[in-house]
């Protein structure tokens, strides 16, 4: 368990290292928005508002996944590219 936590911490620090200011700031804003919406969802709200909150949270999750996906694939291609640049050739 401790090793998993340590490995995750290393992965997070690597992610923060390769991430530029703009993606980091956007991920921070998405996290803040998700927390705000989760709090509002937990309060007493009308069913229509609750549905709108869920839709907005899903949109933010998709955006977050896209940002992280771009960072992952850019880093993966940079590290896994063979010397001639052709990723199919081994």
N, C-alpha and C positions, 0 to 999 in steps of 0.2 A: 504494500500500500504506500509506504513512504517513497519507494522508488518511482511509483507511478506519479505521485505528486511532484517529485523532483523533476521527472521527465517532462511533465506538463509545464512546469515553471520554465524549463529550458526552452521548450517550444514556444511559449508565450514571449520570452525575451527575444528569441530569434525573430518572431513575427514582428515585434515592435522595432527591431533593428532594421528590417528591410522595408518597413512601412514608412511612407512619407508623411509629412504633416497633414496634407489634405485628407488622405484616407483615414488617418488616425482621428482627426477632428470630426470627420463624418461618422465614424464608428462610435465615438464618444457621444455625439449628439443623438444617434440612433438608440444607444443604450439608455440615455437620459429620457428620451421620449417613451421607450418601452416601459421603463420603471414608472413614469408618470401615468401612462395609460393603464398599467397593471393596478396601480393604486386606485385610479378612478373606477376601474372595472370592479374592484372589491367593494366600493361604496354603493350606496343605494342609488341606482340609476334606472331610467326607463328602459324597457326592452329594446327599443329602437336605438338608443344611445349605446347600449351594451353591444348590439350587433355592429354598429359603426366602429366601436373601439376594437372589436375582434378583427374587423376588416383592415383597420389601420395598423394593428399589430402585425398582421400577416404581411402587409405591404412592407413594413419596416424589416421584418425577418428576411424577406426575399432580397431587399436591398443590401442588408448586412451579409447575406450569403454570397451575393454577387461580388461585393468588395473583397471578402475573404477568399473567394474562388479565384479572382484575378490575381491576388497576391500569391496564392499557393501555386498556380500554374506558371506565373512568371518566374518564381523562385525555382520551381521544379525544372523548367526548361533551361534555366541558366546553369543549374548544377548537373543535369543529366545529358546535356548536349554532347554528342561525340565530337572529336576534333574537326571533322569535315562539316559539322553543322547539320547532318542528316539524322533526325531522331530515329528513323527506321533501321538504319544500319548498325549492326552490333560489332 
